[in-house]
Amino acid sequence: MKRGRKSKFCDNDTLQNKWNVALYIRLSVQDGDKAESNSVANQRELLDMFIKKDKELNFYNYYIDDGFSGTNFERPSFKKMIKDIDADLVNAVVVKDLSRLGRNYIEVGNYIEKVFPLFSIRFIAINDQIDSIKNPESVNSVIVPFKNLINDEYCRDISNKIKAVLNVKMKKGEYVGAYAPYGYIKDPEDIHHLIIDEDAAKVVKMIFEMTLNGYGRTAIAKKLNELGILNPTGHRAEELKMRIPVAEEKKNIKYSWCSTTVRQILKNEMYCGDTIQHKGKLISYKIHKRVLLPEEEWVVVKDTHEAIIDRELFDKVQKAILSRDTKMNRDGKISIFAGHIKCGDCERAMSKKISGSYNGKKREKYHYMCSAYMRSGGTRCSKHSIRNDELENAVLETIKIQIGLISDIDRIKKEIDDGGFLEKRKHFLEENINKCEEFANIRRKLRKEAYEDWKLGNITEKEYNDYTKEYGEQIRQSEDTIDKYYEELKEFDQASRESNWIEYFTKYKNVNSLSRELIDSLVDNIYIYEDKKIKIKFKYEDEYNYLMDFIKRRKNFLS
């Protein structure tokens, strides 16, 4: 605003006949403005009636901020009113009461005591009986700052109550966001529950599948744009009949995907069926700036809605996109070995060294070298160089062998299961555990009876000691046998649980080529040594070794 300039209207020392009035209306449920009297229609009616009764007041315009908090003065209509004041179009402001002007007592006081007087603005708050011209003392009264303080405190109290209610809802797994995440819509029967938006969910699945197949985020965004698929903002606007932000509408980018949007979808664990909220918060009820919170302060409730992406796929994708060694090929795909290939000696990542030209049709030729060697100019470690085709062939053959070994283990285990031995053995163990416990309980009872007989004089002290020693030994033997049988039962149960991973390998039993999904599913790391020796650390090695030992210990049962 232009400070220090004189209004084109008359001085306010005497009443004037030309008061161009701005009728300011504000409503915000967030501030607790739920009463019917605070509705926009009722405020408008009250203001209209007031200026009609006073011939000195000439209506200029309504300035309505519907849905804007009184703690923040960055409101579009309020700013427009100030702009019109600065342009000498308005020289009077009328509101229903002080709380309509705002609920930040410092800012409200600043406008009433400094800004409005500086620009010769007449200020009227009808219900608070404030009129800076007809009753100047009403503005300077101690009641005014007191009321502003009450309005401010009321807003703070409402803010705290809303936060408390939302926290309870979040901890119960109820979704409290303004909009459902892309891929979901709010349940018409329960707005705090999410249901799948089938069209958007197909796009989410496509994004995860493309990532698993080696496509980078930029390549995925490009593909979605080529297909003309709406981005989340455009989908919300077009499919759910919601307004696009003006900034995006002007730029005509409502169809445009970008790598950042793709990344946000790939990182969103809500697609697994969990509700994750309270990732950020406002600095205060007055400062409407949002700050991010550390992950340990998030509110996470598992299995609150139907999943679009299963957890296994989600975890695979996270490993792919978070790997620090992930690199893109020129076709926009992630290298099948990215994040898995390391130097066998220094264990640093291997880097790709490209040779030859790439014309968009032929596959580029390259080999891998130790990144420590390359970055140090040859002063650290050594080359450990290997061509990509040599590596791929060796890895593929090793994976085939491993799959064959695991298939054999699976076959042997099934032969044992099919022979009924495992079930018979478990039944034997459970039956004998019960017998041993029954035997031990009988001996405990006899030991107690021997004590009573000794006390009654039916047996001597020596006889009592002999009985106690004998029964105690029998009880200990029974307990040792029970512990032994329980350990064996645990082995059977563990072997059964640990064998679930086998299907991850056996489903690739007919594999003839490598893929990113295959490597991510079966391989932890691939180590390259200077003599081109390759060592592959497979996933589930501990489970594999345990099952091998389990079968070896019981191989005589098959003979």
Backbone hydrogen bonds, N-H to C=O, Kabsch-Sander energy under -0.5 kcal/mol:
donor,donor_aa,acceptor,acceptor_aa,energy
3,R,1,M,-1.0
5,R,2,K,-0.9
14,T,11,D,-0.7
19,W,17,N,-0.6
19,W,56,E,-1.4
20,N,18,K,-0.7
21,V,19,W,-0.8
21,V,58,N,-3.2
22,A,92,A,-3.0
23,L,21,V,-0.6
23,L,61,N,-2.4
24,Y,22,A,-0.9
24,Y,94,V,-2.2
25,I,63,Y,-2.9
27,L,65,D,-2.2
31,D,28,S,-0.9
32,G,29,V,-1.8
33,D,28,S,-1.8
34,K,32,G,-2.0
38,N,35,A,-1.5
39,S,36,E,-1.7
43,Q,39,S,-2.5
44,R,40,V,-2.5
45,E,41,A,-2.3
46,L,42,N,-2.2
47,L,43,Q,-2.4
48,D,44,R,-2.6
49,M,45,E,-2.2
50,F,46,L,-1.8
51,I,47,L,-2.2
52,K,48,D,-1.7
53,K,49,M,-1.1
54,D,50,F,-0.6
55,K,53,K,-0.6
57,L,54,D,-1.6
58,N,19,W,-3.3
58,N,56,E,-0.6
59,F,57,L,-0.6
60,Y,21,V,-2.3
61,N,21,V,-1.4
63,Y,23,L,-2.6
65,D,25,I,-2.7
65,D,63,Y,-0.5
66,D,64,I,-0.6
67,G,27,L,-3.8
67,G,65,D,-0.7
68,F,27,L,-1.1
68,F,65,D,-0.6
72,N,69,S,-0.9
75,R,73,F,-1.5
79,K,75,R,-2.6
80,K,76,P,-1.9
81,M,77,S,-2.2
82,I,78,F,-2.2
83,K,79,K,-2.1
84,D,80,K,-2.1
85,I,81,M,-2.2
86,D,82,I,-2.4
87,A,83,K,-1.3
88,D,85,I,-1.8
89,L,84,D,-2.7
90,V,84,D,-0.9
91,N,20,N,-2.1
92,A,20,N,-1.2
93,V,122,R,-3.1
94,V,22,A,-2.4
95,V,124,I,-2.5
100,R,97,D,-1.3
101,L,97,D,-0.9
102,G,98,L,-1.6
103,R,70,G,-1.9
104,N,70,G,-0.8
105,Y,103,R,-0.8
108,V,104,N,-3.0
109,G,105,Y,-1.9
110,N,106,I,-1.8
111,Y,107,E,-2.2
112,I,108,V,-2.4
113,E,109,G,-2.7
114,K,110,N,-1.9
115,V,110,N,-2.0
116,F,111,Y,-2.8
118,L,114,K,-2.2
119,F,115,V,-1.5
120,S,117,P,-1.6
121,I,116,F,-3.1
122,R,91,N,-2.5
122,R,120,S,-0.5
124,I,93,V,-2.6
125,A,130,I,-1.9
126,I,95,V,-2.2
126,I,124,I,-0.5
127,N,96,K,-2.9
129,Q,126,I,-1.7
130,I,125,A,-2.1
131,D,135,N,-0.6
132,S,123,F,-2.3
135,N,131,D,-2.0
138,S,135,N,-1.9
139,V,135,N,-0.5
139,V,136,P,-1.1
140,N,136,P,-1.2
141,S,137,E,-0.9
144,V,141,S,-1.2
146,F,142,V,-1.3
147,K,143,I,-3.0
148,N,144,V,-2.6
149,L,145,P,-2.4
150,I,146,F,-2.2
151,N,147,K,-2.8
152,D,148,N,-2.4
153,E,149,L,-2.9
154,Y,150,I,-2.8
155,C,151,N,-2.0
156,R,152,D,-2.3
157,D,153,E,-2.7
158,I,154,Y,-2.6
159,S,155,C,-2.6
160,N,156,R,-2.3
161,K,157,D,-2.2
162,I,158,I,-2.7
163,K,159,S,-2.4
164,A,160,N,-2.3
165,V,161,K,-2.3
166,L,162,I,-2.8
167,N,163,K,-2.7
168,V,164,A,-1.9
169,K,165,V,-2.3
170,M,166,L,-2.9
171,K,167,N,-2.4
172,K,168,V,-1.2
173,G,170,M,-1.6
174,E,169,K,-2.7
175,Y,192,H,-3.0
184,Y,181,P,-2.4
185,I,195,I,-2.7
187,D,190,D,-0.7
187,D,193,H,-3.1
190,D,187,D,-1.3
193,H,190,D,-2.2
195,I,185,I,-2.7
197,D,183,G,-2.4
198,E,196,I,-0.9
201,A,197,D,-2.9
202,K,198,E,-1.7
203,V,199,D,-1.0
204,V,200,A,-2.1
205,K,201,A,-2.5
206,M,202,K,-2.0
207,I,203,V,-2.4
208,F,204,V,-2.1
209,E,205,K,-2.6
210,M,206,M,-2.7
211,T,207,I,-1.9
212,L,208,F,-2.2
213,N,209,E,-1.7
214,G,211,T,-1.6
215,Y,210,M,-2.6
216,G,332,G,-2.6
220,I,216,G,-2.2
221,A,217,R,-2.5
222,K,218,T,-2.3
223,K,219,A,-2.1
224,L,220,I,-2.4
225,N,221,A,-2.2
226,E,222,K,-2.2
227,L,223,K,-1.8
228,G,225,N,-1.0
229,I,224,L,-2.2
231,N,254,K,-1.1
234,G,254,K,-0.6
235,H,231,N,-3.1
236,R,232,P,-2.2
237,A,233,T,-2.1
238,E,234,G,-3.1
239,E,235,H,-2.1
240,L,235,H,-1.1
240,L,236,R,-0.5
242,M,236,R,-1.2
248,E,245,P,-0.7
249,E,245,P,-2.2
250,K,246,V,-2.6
251,K,247,A,-1.3
252,N,248,E,-0.8
252,N,249,E,-0.5
253,I,248,E,-1.6
256,S,253,I,-1.3
262,V,258,C,-1.9
263,R,259,S,-2.5
264,Q,260,T,-2.2
265,I,261,T,-1.7
266,L,262,V,-2.4
267,K,263,R,-1.8
268,N,264,Q,-0.6
268,N,265,I,-1.0
269,E,267,K,-0.9
271,Y,268,N,-1.5
272,C,269,E,-1.8
273,G,270,M,-1.7
274,D,269,E,-0.9
275,T,301,V,-2.6
276,I,274,D,-0.6
277,Q,275,T,-0.5
277,Q,299,V,-2.6
281,K,291,V,-2.2
283,I,289,K,-2.1
284,S,287,I,-1.5
288,H,286,K,-0.9
289,K,287,I,-1.3
291,V,281,K,-3.0
293,L,279,K,-3.4
297,E,294,P,-2.1
298,W,295,E,-1.5
299,V,277,Q,-3.1
300,V,298,W,-0.7
301,V,275,T,-2.4
304,T,273,G,-2.6
305,H,273,G,-1.5
308,I,271,Y,-2.3
309,I,271,Y,-2.7
314,F,310,D,-2.3
315,D,311,R,-2.8
316,K,312,E,-2.0
317,V,313,L,-2.3
318,Q,314,F,-2.4
319,K,315,D,-2.1
320,A,316,K,-1.8
321,I,317,V,-2.5
322,L,318,Q,-2.1
323,S,319,K,-1.0
326,T,323,S,-1.5
329,N,333,K,-4.1
332,G,329,N,-1.9
334,I,214,G,-6.7
335,S,327,K,-1.9
338,A,335,S,-1.3
340,H,337,F,-2.7
341,I,337,F,-1.1
342,K,526,I,-3.2
343,C,348,R,-3.3
344,G,528,I,-3.8
347,E,343,C,-1.1
350,M,341,I,-1.7
351,S,369,M,-3.6
353,K,367,H,-3.4
354,I,352,K,-0.6
355,S,365,K,-3.0
365,K,355,S,-0.9
367,H,353,K,-2.2
368,Y,386,I,-3.1
369,M,351,S,-2.5
370,C,383,K,-2.6
371,S,349,A,-2.1
374,M,370,C,-2.1
375,R,371,S,-2.6
376,S,372,A,-1.3
377,G,374,M,-0.9
378,G,373,Y,-2.6
379,T,376,S,-0.6
386,I,368,Y,-1.7
388,N,366,Y,-2.1
391,L,387,R,-2.3
392,E,388,N,-2.7
393,N,389,D,-2.3
394,A,390,E,-2.3
395,V,391,L,-2.8
396,L,392,E,-2.5
397,E,393,N,-2.2
398,T,394,A,-2.3
399,I,395,V,-2.6
400,K,396,L,-2.2
401,I,397,E,-2.1
402,Q,398,T,-2.5
403,I,399,I,-2.7
404,G,400,K,-2.2
405,L,401,I,-2.5
406,I,402,Q,-2.5
407,S,403,I,-2.3
408,D,404,G,-2.0
409,I,405,L,-2.2
410,D,406,I,-2.5
411,R,407,S,-2.3
412,I,408,D,-2.9
413,K,409,I,-2.8
414,K,410,D,-2.1
415,E,411,R,-2.3
416,I,412,I,-2.2
417,D,413,K,-2.6
418,D,414,K,-3.7
419,G,415,E,-1.9
420,G,417,D,-1.3
421,F,416,I,-1.1
422,L,416,I,-0.7
424,K,420,G,-2.4
425,R,421,F,-3.5
426,K,422,L,-2.4
427,H,423,E,-2.2
428,F,424,K,-2.5
429,L,425,R,-2.7
430,E,426,K,-2.6
431,E,427,H,-2.4
432,N,428,F,-2.5
433,I,429,L,-2.2
434,N,430,E,-1.7
435,K,431,E,-1.8
436,C,432,N,-2.7
437,E,433,I,-2.3
438,E,434,N,-2.2
439,F,435,K,-2.8
440,A,436,C,-2.6
441,N,437,E,-2.1
442,I,438,E,-2.0
443,R,439,F,-2.1
444,R,440,A,-2.0
445,K,441,N,-2.0
446,L,442,I,-2.3
447,R,443,R,-2.2
448,K,444,R,-1.8
449,E,445,K,-2.2
450,A,446,L,-2.4
451,Y,447,R,-1.5
452,E,448,K,-1.8
453,D,449,E,-2.7
454,W,450,A,-2.1
455,K,451,Y,-2.2
456,L,452,E,-2.0
457,G,453,D,-0.7
457,G,454,W,-0.8
458,N,453,D,-2.6
459,I,453,D,-0.9
464,Y,460,T,-2.3
465,N,461,E,-2.4
466,D,462,K,-2.5
467,Y,463,E,-2.7
468,T,464,Y,-2.6
469,K,465,N,-2.4
470,E,466,D,-2.4
471,Y,467,Y,-3.1
472,G,468,T,-2.4
473,E,469,K,-2.1
474,Q,470,E,-2.1
475,I,471,Y,-2.3
476,R,472,G,-2.3
477,Q,473,E,-2.4
478,S,474,Q,-2.1
479,E,475,I,-2.4
480,D,476,R,-2.4
481,T,477,Q,-2.2
482,I,478,S,-2.5
483,D,479,E,-2.4
484,K,480,D,-2.2
485,Y,481,T,-2.5
486,Y,482,I,-2.5
487,E,483,D,-2.2
488,E,484,K,-1.8
489,L,485,Y,-2.5
490,K,486,Y,-2.5
491,E,487,E,-1.8
492,F,488,E,-2.1
493,D,489,L,-2.5
494,Q,490,K,-3.0
495,A,491,E,-2.9
496,S,492,F,-2.0
497,R,493,D,-2.4
498,E,494,Q,-3.7
499,S,495,A,-0.9
500,N,497,R,-1.7
501,W,498,E,-0.7
502,I,499,S,-1.3
503,E,500,N,-0.8
504,Y,501,W,-1.7
505,F,501,W,-0.7
505,F,502,I,-1.3
506,T,502,I,-2.6
507,K,503,E,-1.6
508,Y,505,F,-2.1
509,K,506,T,-1.6
511,V,508,Y,-2.2
519,I,515,S,-2.2
520,D,516,R,-2.6
521,S,517,E,-2.1
522,L,518,L,-2.0
523,V,519,I,-2.5
524,D,537,K,-2.7
525,N,537,K,-1.3
526,I,340,H,-3.7
527,Y,535,K,-3.3
528,I,342,K,-2.4
529,Y,533,K,-2.5
532,K,529,Y,-2.0
535,K,527,Y,-2.4
537,K,525,N,-3.0
537,K,535,K,-0.5
538,F,536,I,-0.8
539,K,522,L,-2.8
541,E,538,F,-0.7
544,Y,540,Y,-2.4
545,N,541,E,-2.6
546,Y,542,D,-2.2
547,L,543,E,-2.3
548,M,544,Y,-2.2
549,D,545,N,-2.3
550,F,546,Y,-2.4
551,I,547,L,-2.2
552,K,548,M,-2.5
553,R,549,D,-2.4
554,R,550,F,-0.7
554,R,551,I,-0.7
555,K,552,K,-1.2
557,F,554,R,-1.5
558,L,555,K,-1.2
559,S,556,N,-0.6
